[in-house]
Amino acid sequence: MNPSSVASAAGAAGGSLQRSSLQLYRDCLRLVNHVAPGSSPKAIALRNLVRSEFHKSKDVKDEIQVEQLKNNAIRALSNYMLYESGSKDSKLGTAMHKFNDDVRRDS
């Protein structure tokens, strides 16, 4: 999964969410396969987590709640992509660590 797919998931046109729940579910499972390929205990646990989170929300019909759930899924994917980028880009990683240190100090 690449950052452009996360950006498209966020609905670049006008900031509206155009991703269907099924597309988000598939994106989450692809991310799991990227993070933990194969059938390791970590991969199984992450796939089960994604499945259970989507299963819990399968009966939600309220459009506002559905949009909030989509926002949460997109945020999780985006946060992971940022985390991965920070581990590969030392300048971004340093900025992320500084931000986290500042947040911890302020709380």
Biopython code that builds the backbone (N, CA, C, O; Angstrom):
import numpy as np
from Bio.PDB.StructureBuilder import StructureBuilder

atoms = [
    (1, "MET", "N", (0.854, -1.170, 0.000)),
    (1, "MET", "CA", (0.000, 0.000, 0.000)),
    (1, "MET", "C", (0.892, 1.223, 0.000)),
    (1, "MET", "O", (1.860, 1.287, 0.758)),
    (2, "ASN", "N", (0.579, 2.186, -0.837)),
    (2, "ASN", "CA", (1.412, 3.368, -0.926)),
    (2, "ASN", "C", (0.653, 4.595, -0.441)),
    (2, "ASN", "O", (-0.571, 4.559, -0.311)),
    (3, "PRO", "N", (1.379, 5.689, -0.170)),
    (3, "PRO", "CA", (0.714, 6.881, 0.356)),
    (3, "PRO", "C", (-0.369, 7.424, -0.565)),
    (3, "PRO", "O", (-1.343, 8.003, -0.086)),
    (4, "SER", "N", (-0.223, 7.250, -1.883)),
    (4, "SER", "CA", (-1.242, 7.784, -2.790)),
    (4, "SER", "C", (-2.566, 7.058, -2.619)),
    (4, "SER", "O", (-3.624, 7.661, -2.795)),
    (5, "SER", "N", (-2.528, 5.767, -2.277)),
    (5, "SER", "CA", (-3.794, 5.065, -2.057)),
    (5, "SER", "C", (-4.461, 5.554, -0.780)),
    (5, "SER", "O", (-5.688, 5.589, -0.698)),
    (6, "VAL", "N", (-3.666, 5.932, 0.216)),
    (6, "VAL", "CA", (-4.246, 6.494, 1.433)),
    (6, "VAL", "C", (-4.825, 7.867, 1.131)),
    (6, "VAL", "O", (-5.892, 8.221, 1.633)),
    (7, "ALA", "N", (-4.116, 8.646, 0.304)),
    (7, "ALA", "CA", (-4.627, 9.968, -0.062)),
    (7, "ALA", "C", (-5.931, 9.839, -0.832)),
    (7, "ALA", "O", (-6.861, 10.617, -0.620)),
    (8, "SER", "N", (-6.000, 8.851, -1.732)),
    (8, "SER", "CA", (-7.250, 8.677, -2.463)),
    (8, "SER", "C", (-8.341, 8.186, -1.529)),
    (8, "SER", "O", (-9.515, 8.501, -1.725)),
    (9, "ALA", "N", (-7.963, 7.417, -0.514)),
    (9, "ALA", "CA", (-8.944, 6.957, 0.470)),
    (9, "ALA", "C", (-9.512, 8.140, 1.237)),
    (9, "ALA", "O", (-10.669, 8.115, 1.655)),
    (10, "ALA", "N", (-8.719, 9.153, 1.419)),
    (10, "ALA", "CA", (-9.188, 10.324, 2.140)),
    (10, "ALA", "C", (-10.070, 11.216, 1.281)),
    (10, "ALA", "O", (-10.597, 12.219, 1.761)),
    (11, "GLY", "N", (-10.229, 10.856, 0.025)),
    (11, "GLY", "CA", (-11.129, 11.610, -0.853)),
    (11, "GLY", "C", (-10.569, 12.966, -1.196)),
    (11, "GLY", "O", (-11.071, 13.984, -0.720)),
    (12, "ALA", "N", (-9.537, 12.999, -2.013)),
    (12, "ALA", "CA", (-8.846, 14.241, -2.332)),
    (12, "ALA", "C", (-9.780, 15.306, -2.891)),
    (12, "ALA", "O", (-9.547, 16.492, -2.658)),
    (13, "ALA", "N", (-10.816, 14.932, -3.612)),
    (13, "ALA", "CA", (-11.726, 15.917, -4.199)),
    (13, "ALA", "C", (-12.670, 16.456, -3.134)),
    (13, "ALA", "O", (-13.646, 15.801, -2.768)),
    (14, "GLY", "N", (-12.378, 17.638, -2.647)),
    (14, "GLY", "CA", (-13.272, 18.296, -1.702)),
    (14, "GLY", "C", (-13.237, 17.716, -0.306)),
    (14, "GLY", "O", (-14.031, 18.124, 0.542)),
    (15, "GLY", "N", (-12.347, 16.784, -0.038)),
    (15, "GLY", "CA", (-12.242, 16.214, 1.289)),
    (15, "GLY", "C", (-13.372, 15.264, 1.653)),
    (15, "GLY", "O", (-13.420, 14.772, 2.780)),
    (16, "SER", "N", (-14.281, 14.998, 0.721)),
    (16, "SER", "CA", (-15.386, 14.095, 1.049)),
    (16, "SER", "C", (-14.913, 12.655, 0.946)),
    (16, "SER", "O", (-13.992, 12.339, 0.193)),
    (17, "LEU", "N", (-15.555, 11.793, 1.712)),
    (17, "LEU", "CA", (-15.169, 10.390, 1.712)),
    (17, "LEU", "C", (-15.915, 9.650, 0.616)),
    (17, "LEU", "O", (-17.136, 9.500, 0.665)),
    (18, "GLN", "N", (-15.166, 9.194, -0.366)),
    (18, "GLN", "CA", (-15.770, 8.498, -1.486)),
    (18, "GLN", "C", (-15.521, 6.994, -1.408)),
    (18, "GLN", "O", (-16.038, 6.235, -2.228)),
    (19, "ARG", "N", (-14.747, 6.570, -0.443)),
    (19, "ARG", "CA", (-14.417, 5.154, -0.331)),
    (19, "ARG", "C", (-15.589, 4.404, 0.272)),
    (19, "ARG", "O", (-16.216, 4.861, 1.229)),
    (20, "SER", "N", (-15.869, 3.265, -0.293)),
    (20, "SER", "CA", (-16.918, 2.437, 0.284)),
    (20, "SER", "C", (-16.340, 1.678, 1.472)),
    (20, "SER", "O", (-15.123, 1.577, 1.627)),
    (21, "SER", "N", (-17.209, 1.157, 2.291)),
    (21, "SER", "CA", (-16.761, 0.370, 3.449)),
    (21, "SER", "C", (-15.976, -0.847, 2.985)),
    (21, "SER", "O", (-14.980, -1.218, 3.607)),
    (22, "LEU", "N", (-16.413, -1.466, 1.903)),
    (22, "LEU", "CA", (-15.714, -2.642, 1.377)),
    (22, "LEU", "C", (-14.313, -2.272, 0.908)),
    (22, "LEU", "O", (-13.366, -3.021, 1.148)),
    (23, "GLN", "N", (-14.167, -1.126, 0.243)),
    (23, "GLN", "CA", (-12.849, -0.692, -0.193)),
    (23, "GLN", "C", (-11.928, -0.431, 0.998)),
    (23, "GLN", "O", (-10.751, -0.793, 0.969)),
    (24, "LEU", "N", (-12.463, 0.194, 2.041)),
    (24, "LEU", "CA", (-11.664, 0.445, 3.238)),
    (24, "LEU", "C", (-11.256, -0.859, 3.908)),
    (24, "LEU", "O", (-10.121, -1.006, 4.363)),
    (25, "TYR", "N", (-12.184, -1.797, 3.964)),
    (25, "TYR", "CA", (-11.890, -3.106, 4.553)),
    (25, "TYR", "C", (-10.749, -3.772, 3.794)),
    (25, "TYR", "O", (-9.815, -4.305, 4.394)),
    (26, "ARG", "N", (-10.836, -3.734, 2.486)),
    (26, "ARG", "CA", (-9.772, -4.341, 1.663)),
    (26, "ARG", "C", (-8.446, -3.615, 1.845)),
    (26, "ARG", "O", (-7.394, -4.250, 1.912)),
    (27, "ASP", "N", (-8.490, -2.282, 1.925)),
    (27, "ASP", "CA", (-7.266, -1.515, 2.168)),
    (27, "ASP", "C", (-6.635, -1.900, 3.501)),
    (27, "ASP", "O", (-5.416, -2.043, 3.599)),
    (28, "CYS", "N", (-7.463, -2.066, 4.518)),
    (28, "CYS", "CA", (-6.956, -2.463, 5.836)),
    (28, "CYS", "C", (-6.314, -3.841, 5.775)),
    (28, "CYS", "O", (-5.248, -4.053, 6.352)),
    (29, "LEU", "N", (-6.946, -4.773, 5.086)),
    (29, "LEU", "CA", (-6.368, -6.116, 4.973)),
    (29, "LEU", "C", (-5.074, -6.094, 4.156)),
    (29, "LEU", "O", (-4.143, -6.844, 4.453)),
    (30, "ARG", "N", (-5.008, -5.247, 3.138)),
    (30, "ARG", "CA", (-3.753, -5.113, 2.373)),
    (30, "ARG", "C", (-2.648, -4.575, 3.270)),
    (30, "ARG", "O", (-1.499, -5.011, 3.193)),
    (31, "LEU", "N", (-3.011, -3.626, 4.119)),
    (31, "LEU", "CA", (-2.026, -3.070, 5.040)),
    (31, "LEU", "C", (-1.526, -4.148, 5.998)),
    (31, "LEU", "O", (-0.332, -4.214, 6.289)),
    (32, "VAL", "N", (-2.421, -4.980, 6.481)),
    (32, "VAL", "CA", (-2.016, -6.090, 7.350)),
    (32, "VAL", "C", (-1.039, -6.992, 6.606)),
    (32, "VAL", "O", (-0.020, -7.399, 7.163)),
    (33, "ASN", "N", (-1.345, -7.306, 5.347)),
    (33, "ASN", "CA", (-0.447, -8.160, 4.561)),
    (33, "ASN", "C", (0.907, -7.495, 4.348)),
    (33, "ASN", "O", (1.925, -8.177, 4.234)),
    (34, "HIS", "N", (0.919, -6.164, 4.295)),
    (34, "HIS", "CA", (2.175, -5.434, 4.152)),
    (34, "HIS", "C", (2.968, -5.459, 5.459)),
    (34, "HIS", "O", (4.183, -5.655, 5.455)),
    (35, "VAL", "N", (2.269, -5.259, 6.569)),
    (35, "VAL", "CA", (2.918, -5.201, 7.877)),
    (35, "VAL", "C", (3.371, -6.580, 8.335)),
    (35, "VAL", "O", (4.475, -6.745, 8.854)),
    (36, "ALA", "N", (2.509, -7.559, 8.136)),
    (36, "ALA", "CA", (2.794, -8.914, 8.626)),
    (36, "ALA", "C", (2.356, -9.933, 7.574)),
    (36, "ALA", "O", (1.281, -10.523, 7.688)),
    (37, "PRO", "N", (3.183, -10.138, 6.558)),
    (37, "PRO", "CA", (2.802, -11.083, 5.508)),
    (37, "PRO", "C", (2.778, -12.520, 6.019)),
    (37, "PRO", "O", (3.427, -12.859, 7.008)),
    (38, "GLY", "N", (2.020, -13.345, 5.326)),
    (38, "GLY", "CA", (1.987, -14.762, 5.672)),
    (38, "GLY", "C", (0.994, -15.085, 6.763)),
    (38, "GLY", "O", (-0.016, -14.403, 6.939)),
    (39, "SER", "N", (1.302, -16.136, 7.487)),
    (39, "SER", "CA", (0.380, -16.603, 8.524)),
    (39, "SER", "C", (1.046, -16.625, 9.894)),
    (39, "SER", "O", (0.830, -17.539, 10.690)),
    (40, "SER", "N", (1.848, -15.616, 10.153)),
    (40, "SER", "CA", (2.479, -15.505, 11.467)),
    (40, "SER", "C", (1.413, -15.167, 12.507)),
    (40, "SER", "O", (0.331, -14.699, 12.151)),
    (41, "PRO", "N", (1.702, -15.395, 13.769)),
    (41, "PRO", "CA", (0.737, -15.019, 14.813)),
    (41, "PRO", "C", (0.355, -13.543, 14.750)),
    (41, "PRO", "O", (-0.800, -13.193, 14.995)),
    (42, "LYS", "N", (1.317, -12.669, 14.423)),
    (42, "LYS", "CA", (1.037, -11.239, 14.304)),
    (42, "LYS", "C", (0.053, -10.989, 13.163)),
    (42, "LYS", "O", (-0.896, -10.221, 13.319)),
    (43, "ALA", "N", (0.275, -11.631, 12.021)),
    (43, "ALA", "CA", (-0.611, -11.450, 10.861)),
    (43, "ALA", "C", (-2.022, -11.929, 11.179)),
    (43, "ALA", "O", (-2.998, -11.259, 10.843)),
    (44, "ILE", "N", (-2.128, -13.060, 11.811)),
    (44, "ILE", "CA", (-3.446, -13.611, 12.157)),
    (44, "ILE", "C", (-4.166, -12.689, 13.134)),
    (44, "ILE", "O", (-5.359, -12.423, 12.985)),
    (45, "ALA", "N", (-3.433, -12.204, 14.136)),
    (45, "ALA", "CA", (-4.042, -11.308, 15.131)),
    (45, "ALA", "C", (-4.509, -10.004, 14.486)),
    (45, "ALA", "O", (-5.599, -9.518, 14.791)),
    (46, "LEU", "N", (-3.698, -9.439, 13.602)),
    (46, "LEU", "CA", (-4.081, -8.190, 12.947)),
    (46, "LEU", "C", (-5.276, -8.378, 12.021)),
    (46, "LEU", "O", (-6.177, -7.540, 12.001)),
    (47, "ARG", "N", (-5.295, -9.469, 11.253)),
    (47, "ARG", "CA", (-6.449, -9.738, 10.387)),
    (47, "ARG", "C", (-7.712, -9.927, 11.212)),
    (47, "ARG", "O", (-8.776, -9.423, 10.852)),
    (48, "ASN", "N", (-7.597, -10.653, 12.322)),
    (48, "ASN", "CA", (-8.754, -10.846, 13.198)),
    (48, "ASN", "C", (-9.236, -9.521, 13.782)),
    (48, "ASN", "O", (-10.440, -9.303, 13.922)),
    (49, "LEU", "N", (-8.305, -8.640, 14.121)),
    (49, "LEU", "CA", (-8.663, -7.331, 14.652)),
    (49, "LEU", "C", (-9.436, -6.516, 13.612)),
    (49, "LEU", "O", (-10.470, -5.927, 13.927)),
    (50, "VAL", "N", (-8.934, -6.484, 12.375)),
    (50, "VAL", "CA", (-9.622, -5.748, 11.309)),
    (50, "VAL", "C", (-11.010, -6.331, 11.089)),
    (50, "VAL", "O", (-11.991, -5.593, 11.006)),
    (51, "ARG", "N", (-11.093, -7.651, 10.994)),
    (51, "ARG", "CA", (-12.391, -8.290, 10.780)),
    (51, "ARG", "C", (-13.366, -7.981, 11.905)),
    (51, "ARG", "O", (-14.526, -7.656, 11.653)),
    (52, "SER", "N", (-12.903, -8.080, 13.138)),
    (52, "SER", "CA", (-13.809, -7.856, 14.267)),
    (52, "SER", "C", (-14.288, -6.405, 14.323)),
    (52, "SER", "O", (-15.450, -6.150, 14.637)),
    (53, "GLU", "N", (-13.396, -5.446, 14.020)),
    (53, "GLU", "CA", (-13.792, -4.035, 14.038)),
    (53, "GLU", "C", (-14.838, -3.751, 12.963)),
    (53, "GLU", "O", (-15.811, -3.042, 13.218)),
    (54, "PHE", "N", (-14.646, -4.295, 11.773)),
    (54, "PHE", "CA", (-15.642, -4.078, 10.721)),
    (54, "PHE", "C", (-16.923, -4.843, 11.028)),
    (54, "PHE", "O", (-18.018, -4.358, 10.742)),
    (55, "HIS", "N", (-16.796, -6.029, 11.605)),
    (55, "HIS", "CA", (-17.981, -6.836, 11.942)),
    (55, "HIS", "C", (-18.837, -6.127, 13.000)),
    (55, "HIS", "O", (-20.065, -6.164, 12.932)),
    (56, "LYS", "N", (-18.186, -5.481, 13.976)),
    (56, "LYS", "CA", (-18.920, -4.761, 15.017)),
    (56, "LYS", "C", (-19.789, -3.656, 14.430)),
    (56, "LYS", "O", (-20.834, -3.314, 14.985)),
    (57, "SER", "N", (-19.356, -3.108, 13.317)),
    (57, "SER", "CA", (-20.048, -1.951, 12.744)),
    (57, "SER", "C", (-20.930, -2.304, 11.549)),
    (57, "SER", "O", (-21.458, -1.410, 10.888)),
    (58, "LYS", "N", (-21.092, -3.570, 11.270)),
    (58, "LYS", "CA", (-21.804, -3.958, 10.043)),
    (58, "LYS", "C", (-23.268, -3.534, 10.039)),
    (58, "LYS", "O", (-23.842, -3.356, 8.965)),
    (59, "ASP", "N", (-23.887, -3.367, 11.199)),
    (59, "ASP", "CA", (-25.302, -3.011, 11.254)),
    (59, "ASP", "C", (-25.555, -1.512, 11.414)),
    (59, "ASP", "O", (-26.701, -1.087, 11.562)),
    (60, "VAL", "N", (-24.497, -0.720, 11.384)),
    (60, "VAL", "CA", (-24.659, 0.723, 11.520)),
    (60, "VAL", "C", (-25.291, 1.261, 10.239)),
    (60, "VAL", "O", (-24.772, 1.049, 9.143)),
    (61, "LYS", "N", (-26.399, 1.949, 10.389)),
    (61, "LYS", "CA", (-27.137, 2.482, 9.231)),
    (61, "LYS", "C", (-27.098, 4.005, 9.173)),
    (61, "LYS", "O", (-27.270, 4.590, 8.104)),
    (62, "ASP", "N", (-26.873, 4.648, 10.312)),
    (62, "ASP", "CA", (-26.841, 6.103, 10.381)),
    (62, "ASP", "C", (-25.670, 6.625, 9.542)),
    (62, "ASP", "O", (-24.518, 6.262, 9.778)),
    (63, "GLU", "N", (-25.976, 7.477, 8.566)),
    (63, "GLU", "CA", (-24.945, 7.960, 7.652)),
    (63, "GLU", "C", (-23.833, 8.711, 8.366)),
    (63, "GLU", "O", (-22.666, 8.602, 7.990)),
    (64, "ILE", "N", (-24.184, 9.464, 9.384)),
    (64, "ILE", "CA", (-23.163, 10.221, 10.126)),
    (64, "ILE", "C", (-22.215, 9.267, 10.843)),
    (64, "ILE", "O", (-20.999, 9.462, 10.831)),
    (65, "GLN", "N", (-22.772, 8.241, 11.465)),
    (65, "GLN", "CA", (-21.925, 7.255, 12.148)),
    (65, "GLN", "C", (-21.058, 6.496, 11.158)),
    (65, "GLN", "O", (-19.891, 6.223, 11.439)),
    (66, "VAL", "N", (-21.616, 6.151, 10.002)),
    (66, "VAL", "CA", (-20.839, 5.444, 8.979)),
    (66, "VAL", "C", (-19.667, 6.318, 8.534)),
    (66, "VAL", "O", (-18.545, 5.834, 8.391)),
    (67, "GLU", "N", (-19.930, 7.600, 8.319)),
    (67, "GLU", "CA", (-18.856, 8.514, 7.915)),
    (67, "GLU", "C", (-17.793, 8.629, 9.007)),
    (67, "GLU", "O", (-16.603, 8.698, 8.701)),
    (68, "GLN", "N", (-18.210, 8.650, 10.279)),
    (68, "GLN", "CA", (-17.242, 8.702, 11.373)),
    (68, "GLN", "C", (-16.386, 7.434, 11.402)),
    (68, "GLN", "O", (-15.176, 7.499, 11.619)),
    (69, "LEU", "N", (-17.012, 6.299, 11.184)),
    (69, "LEU", "CA", (-16.262, 5.041, 11.153)),
    (69, "LEU", "C", (-15.283, 5.019, 9.979)),
    (69, "LEU", "O", (-14.156, 4.540, 10.112)),
    (70, "LYS", "N", (-15.716, 5.535, 8.837)),
    (70, "LYS", "CA", (-14.816, 5.621, 7.683)),
    (70, "LYS", "C", (-13.649, 6.552, 7.998)),
    (70, "LYS", "O", (-12.499, 6.247, 7.682)),
    (71, "ASN", "N", (-13.953, 7.691, 8.624)),
    (71, "ASN", "CA", (-12.887, 8.622, 9.012)),
    (71, "ASN", "C", (-11.873, 7.938, 9.921)),
    (71, "ASN", "O", (-10.666, 8.114, 9.755)),
    (72, "ASN", "N", (-12.359, 7.165, 10.874)),
    (72, "ASN", "CA", (-11.462, 6.452, 11.796)),
    (72, "ASN", "C", (-10.574, 5.471, 11.047)),
    (72, "ASN", "O", (-9.380, 5.375, 11.330)),
    (73, "ALA", "N", (-11.147, 4.739, 10.091)),
    (73, "ALA", "CA", (-10.367, 3.766, 9.320)),
    (73, "ALA", "C", (-9.313, 4.479, 8.475)),
    (73, "ALA", "O", (-8.166, 4.039, 8.400)),
    (74, "ILE", "N", (-9.706, 5.572, 7.845)),
    (74, "ILE", "CA", (-8.764, 6.335, 7.019)),
    (74, "ILE", "C", (-7.658, 6.927, 7.880)),
    (74, "ILE", "O", (-6.490, 6.922, 7.493)),
    (75, "ARG", "N", (-8.033, 7.440, 9.052)),
    (75, "ARG", "CA", (-7.039, 8.007, 9.966)),
    (75, "ARG", "C", (-6.035, 6.937, 10.393)),
    (75, "ARG", "O", (-4.834, 7.199, 10.466)),
    (76, "ALA", "N", (-6.525, 5.747, 10.671)),
    (76, "ALA", "CA", (-5.624, 4.666, 11.076)),
    (76, "ALA", "C", (-4.651, 4.312, 9.955)),
    (76, "ALA", "O", (-3.458, 4.125, 10.196)),
    (77, "LEU", "N", (-5.166, 4.221, 8.730)),
    (77, "LEU", "CA", (-4.285, 3.932, 7.589)),
    (77, "LEU", "C", (-3.270, 5.059, 7.382)),
    (77, "LEU", "O", (-2.092, 4.801, 7.137)),
    (78, "SER", "N", (-3.728, 6.290, 7.479)),
    (78, "SER", "CA", (-2.838, 7.440, 7.298)),
    (78, "SER", "C", (-1.775, 7.499, 8.389)),
    (78, "SER", "O", (-0.607, 7.769, 8.109)),
    (79, "ASN", "N", (-2.175, 7.251, 9.617)),
    (79, "ASN", "CA", (-1.214, 7.260, 10.724)),
    (79, "ASN", "C", (-0.144, 6.204, 10.528)),
    (79, "ASN", "O", (1.034, 6.448, 10.790)),
    (80, "TYR", "N", (-0.554, 5.033, 10.069)),
    (80, "TYR", "CA", (0.433, 3.983, 9.842)),
    (80, "TYR", "C", (1.405, 4.394, 8.740)),
    (80, "TYR", "O", (2.614, 4.200, 8.867)),
    (81, "MET", "N", (0.872, 4.963, 7.659)),
    (81, "MET", "CA", (1.745, 5.377, 6.561)),
    (81, "MET", "C", (2.716, 6.462, 7.029)),
    (81, "MET", "O", (3.880, 6.461, 6.629)),
    (82, "LEU", "N", (2.253, 7.378, 7.862)),
    (82, "LEU", "CA", (3.130, 8.407, 8.408)),
    (82, "LEU", "C", (4.200, 7.775, 9.292)),
    (82, "LEU", "O", (5.372, 8.145, 9.220)),
    (83, "TYR", "N", (3.793, 6.826, 10.122)),
    (83, "TYR", "CA", (4.738, 6.125, 10.988)),
    (83, "TYR", "C", (5.817, 5.431, 10.166)),
    (83, "TYR", "O", (7.005, 5.532, 10.474)),
    (84, "GLU", "N", (5.393, 4.723, 9.114)),
    (84, "GLU", "CA", (6.354, 4.029, 8.253)),
    (84, "GLU", "C", (7.288, 5.013, 7.564)),
    (84, "GLU", "O", (8.487, 4.754, 7.459)),
    (85, "SER", "N", (6.759, 6.134, 7.096)),
    (85, "SER", "CA", (7.586, 7.145, 6.442)),
    (85, "SER", "C", (8.597, 7.717, 7.416)),
    (85, "SER", "O", (9.747, 7.966, 7.054)),
    (86, "GLY", "N", (8.167, 7.926, 8.656)),
    (86, "GLY", "CA", (9.064, 8.458, 9.679)),
    (86, "GLY", "C", (10.204, 7.526, 9.998)),
    (86, "GLY", "O", (11.289, 7.975, 10.367)),
    (87, "SER", "N", (9.977, 6.233, 9.862)),
    (87, "SER", "CA", (11.053, 5.282, 10.143)),
    (87, "SER", "C", (12.064, 5.223, 9.000)),
    (87, "SER", "O", (13.185, 4.750, 9.187)),
    (88, "LYS", "N", (11.676, 5.699, 7.823)),
    (88, "LYS", "CA", (12.578, 5.666, 6.668)),
    (88, "LYS", "C", (13.222, 7.016, 6.384)),
    (88, "LYS", "O", (14.288, 7.074, 5.772)),
    (89, "ASP", "N", (12.591, 8.097, 6.819)),
    (89, "ASP", "CA", (13.081, 9.458, 6.580)),
    (89, "ASP", "C", (13.531, 10.031, 7.916)),
    (89, "ASP", "O", (12.710, 10.307, 8.791)),
    (90, "SER", "N", (14.833, 10.206, 8.065)),
    (90, "SER", "CA", (15.360, 10.623, 9.370)),
    (90, "SER", "C", (14.856, 12.005, 9.774)),
    (90, "SER", "O", (14.609, 12.241, 10.957)),
    (91, "LYS", "N", (14.699, 12.916, 8.829)),
    (91, "LYS", "CA", (14.220, 14.264, 9.161)),
    (91, "LYS", "C", (12.779, 14.198, 9.679)),
    (91, "LYS", "O", (12.453, 14.827, 10.686)),
    (92, "LEU", "N", (11.920, 13.439, 8.994)),
    (92, "LEU", "CA", (10.538, 13.278, 9.433)),
    (92, "LEU", "C", (10.491, 12.538, 10.769)),
    (92, "LEU", "O", (9.719, 12.905, 11.655)),
    (93, "GLY", "N", (11.308, 11.504, 10.916)),
    (93, "GLY", "CA", (11.355, 10.759, 12.163)),
    (93, "GLY", "C", (11.741, 11.616, 13.339)),
    (93, "GLY", "O", (11.161, 11.500, 14.418)),
    (94, "THR", "N", (12.725, 12.485, 13.136)),
    (94, "THR", "CA", (13.157, 13.399, 14.187)),
    (94, "THR", "C", (12.032, 14.355, 14.572)),
    (94, "THR", "O", (11.797, 14.605, 15.755)),
    (95, "ALA", "N", (11.337, 14.890, 13.565)),
    (95, "ALA", "CA", (10.217, 15.804, 13.835)),
    (95, "ALA", "C", (9.104, 15.093, 14.586)),
    (95, "ALA", "O", (8.501, 15.668, 15.492)),
    (96, "MET", "N", (8.825, 13.841, 14.215)),
    (96, "MET", "CA", (7.781, 13.080, 14.907)),
    (96, "MET", "C", (8.153, 12.824, 16.365)),
    (96, "MET", "O", (7.311, 12.956, 17.253)),
    (97, "HIS", "N", (9.409, 12.460, 16.612)),
    (97, "HIS", "CA", (9.849, 12.220, 17.984)),
    (97, "HIS", "C", (9.777, 13.500, 18.806)),
    (97, "HIS", "O", (9.366, 13.472, 19.966)),
    (98, "LYS", "N", (10.179, 14.633, 18.203)),
    (98, "LYS", "CA", (10.112, 15.909, 18.909)),
    (98, "LYS", "C", (8.663, 16.248, 19.253)),
    (98, "LYS", "O", (8.373, 16.678, 20.369)),
    (99, "PHE", "N", (7.759, 16.058, 18.303)),
    (99, "PHE", "CA", (6.346, 16.331, 18.543)),
    (99, "PHE", "C", (5.824, 15.466, 19.687)),
    (99, "PHE", "O", (5.161, 15.972, 20.592)),
    (100, "ASN", "N", (6.119, 14.157, 19.655)),
    (100, "ASN", "CA", (5.660, 13.252, 20.711)),
    (100, "ASN", "C", (6.238, 13.619, 22.061)),
    (100, "ASN", "O", (5.544, 13.541, 23.074)),
    (101, "ASP", "N", (7.499, 14.019, 22.089)),
    (101, "ASP", "CA", (8.115, 14.437, 23.354)),
    (101, "ASP", "C", (7.428, 15.688, 23.900)),
    (101, "ASP", "O", (7.185, 15.793, 25.102)),
    (102, "ASP", "N", (7.115, 16.640, 23.007)),
    (102, "ASP", "CA", (6.431, 17.871, 23.417)),
    (102, "ASP", "C", (5.042, 17.566, 23.960)),
    (102, "ASP", "O", (4.629, 18.149, 24.962)),
    (103, "VAL", "N", (4.322, 16.667, 23.315)),
    (103, "VAL", "CA", (2.973, 16.299, 23.756)),
    (103, "VAL", "C", (3.025, 15.639, 25.125)),
    (103, "VAL", "O", (2.211, 15.946, 25.996)),
    (104, "ARG", "N", (3.979, 14.735, 25.318)),
    (104, "ARG", "CA", (4.105, 14.058, 26.616)),
    (104, "ARG", "C", (4.447, 15.042, 27.718)),
    (104, "ARG", "O", (3.938, 14.943, 28.834)),
    (105, "ARG", "N", (5.319, 15.998, 27.394)),
    (105, "ARG", "CA", (5.751, 16.990, 28.386)),
    (105, "ARG", "C", (4.598, 17.906, 28.769)),
    (105, "ARG", "O", (4.498, 18.319, 29.925)),
    (106, "ASP", "N", (3.721, 18.234, 27.813)),
    (106, "ASP", "CA", (2.600, 19.136, 28.073)),
    (106, "ASP", "C", (1.446, 18.457, 28.817)),
    (106, "ASP", "O", (0.621, 19.139, 29.424)),
    (107, "SER", "N", (1.379, 17.129, 28.776)),
    (107, "SER", "CA", (0.237, 16.474, 29.432)),
    (107, "SER", "C", (0.481, 16.137, 30.859)),
    (107, "SER", "O", (-0.398, 15.585, 31.521)),
]
sb = StructureBuilder()
sb.init_structure("model")
sb.init_model(0)
sb.init_chain("A")
sb.init_seg("    ")
for serial, (resi, resn, name, xyz) in enumerate(atoms, 1):
    if name == "N":
        sb.init_residue(resn, " ", resi, " ")
    sb.init_atom(name, np.array(xyz, "f"), 0.0, 1.0, " ", f" {name:<3s}", serial, name[0])
structure = sb.get_structure()
